[in-house]
Amino acid sequence: MNDQARALREQVKKSKESSQEDATLRQEARAVAVMSGKGGVGKSNFSLNFSLSLQKKGYNVLLFDMDIGMANIDILLGVTQRYSILHLFERNLSLEEIVQKGPEGLSYIAGGSGLKDIFHFDEQKRNHFLSQLQRLSIQYDYIIFDMGAGITSESLQLILSCNEIILISTCEPTAMTDAYSAMKFIHNHDQKIPFQLVVNRAISAKHAMNTAVRLQSVSQKFLNRSLSHLGSLPDDKNVTLAVMEQTPFVLRFPNSHVSRAVQDIASNYLLGHDTTATKKTNSFIHKLRRLFG
């Protein structure tokens, strides 16, 4: 009799946990990986100003700096890193306590050497991190992962777990070649994950369009997949001035050409996104757990 009662309690417990997990999955943020094929194309600057543009449009955004050891977001914001992911375990902090607040109420987690260790944790620590991340995810509409240049075996797992990828390239042939190589590498692991292209530092609208068309053409020809052109950012001196002042350009020069362009990109990105449906069907945390496993 006691065995039957115990079995029933366990079944009820599992049922409750399953229902809670399903409810959590429906509320998860949309996870976006921002990546490039090479460094120096303005990826982190785009990630920050794109996140701020979404935040200014009324969405709750978490910017996660995955450019390990570089702390680019800290530099662009002119702040000093207080915590790293290692504090989650060394000081028994929650992810909520590690999150820092930036301008416009933007939340961000700074880059640090401890981020790489996530991918080498034992099962218990990994599960703890993923549970914390799941709790954090339901507090936001979007999580923007600013990935490091290139792709490592560790970062690949995170990229493949995201709902989509924003690929950054400039008009330079080397940047275009590296961007295509990065896309091809991801495509060979997952042929369904959506890609969207942003052309940065374009000296003219014509150059930006030519770059987008060339990348779209090779993507269609050799990978048999479409590449959506999300928009382009002009080569604007205000970007350099904002970086020197360690202030995001959308805040320092809100009426500049580049600020208006990134705001247009944010608007284009939001068009056609049914975030409620996305959260019900595509679980970033579920895919990350599966890949970790």
Salt bridges, closest charged atoms under 4 A:
ASP3 OD1 - ARG6 NH1 2.91
ASP67 OD2 - LYS43 NZ 3.97
GLU96 OE2 - ARG135 NH2 3.87
ASP141 OD1 - LYS279 NZ 3.83
ASP146 OD1 - LYS43 NZ 2.92
GLU154 OE2 - HIS120 NE2 3.06
GLU164 OE2 - ARG30 NE 2.58
GLU164 OE2 - HIS273 NE2 3.64
GLU245 OE1 - ARG252 NE 2.58
